[in-house]
Amino acid sequence: MDFADLQLQLDCLGDELKQESWAVQQDGSLRHCLTNIVIGEGGLRDGVGQIEVDQTNLLGRGAGGVVCRAVHKPTGMPLAVKVVRVEDKAKRDQLINEIHTLFRITKSHFLIELYDAYVHKESGCVHVALEYMDVGSLADVKRRVETVPESLLALILMQILEGLKTLHLSNVIHRDVKLGNILVNSRGAVKVTDFGISKNLGDSLTVCDTFVGTATHMSPERVLGEDYGFAADIWSLGLCVYELACGVYPYGSVASFPVLFDNLCHRPEPRLSEEKFSPELCYFVEAQLQKRPELRFSAIELQASDFILGNLPKVSEAALIRWLAKAMDNDP
């Protein structure tokens, strides 16, 4: 099966993803019972044995599984491989959803690329091979630096917004935007990842009513159990911007859901200090952190903001590369 064949089958999934189950066939491959998608030992691209996974080199844990360092043996290209045990239903749901999302959205340099998916013969685990980003996540970067300078922050955010714009124009809401789900490489590229709980809205007027994602970065309407749409991602991004600018999460330590609920529903929206930050950055954050979702800017509107457009001419990709290299030399 090639990528085009798989994409045609995945496009038929829709909300039926929740009903999925896998069956093991005689040759050891896995068949998705609802769609007849088959993921075998040979994978989708190069056949048996082309990807070597280093199980001892753990990169992290994503939606639905652990992520290990790997290499494409014929080319030496580094990869990140998500390893998922198929008997875990929640992880199966996230796996098929992530593959579905990666196939159906418009290809973008600002979203992590799916390279391959296959079944490991000995373990029976499904391996999803993804683009490798050698710096790690923005959460990793934040552990090594106190704050991000405004000009560099604008360059980073322009790339994140381009990724979110692609998702939203493809009618997909990410639902788990946070620093840990934004990856960076040493060439200055910034990409959105981890689509295990993303949702296809079908059309721009449709909204979601399910409670999934990282609670600390949920928008007020999500915490309240209300319907939500693309603007929920924008709120989550606004919290990320605040963290990168200030070095701290705006609501401090959140010990329980009731505390989070009180913060989001009864406290004012987070705002940057006008004494410490430019008016453009303060307004940029304010445009995202609005309790009423209809007041939040879209990804496209944020890209056209004074903060982004005013800073981009002042900074180069080379400057971001140098800053990242220096940051990664710091102890976390």
Summary of the structure (lengths in Angstrom):
residues: 332
radius of gyration: 20.1
end to end distance: 43.5
largest distance: 67.1
contacts: 1078
relative contact order: 0.11
helix: 39%
strand: 19%
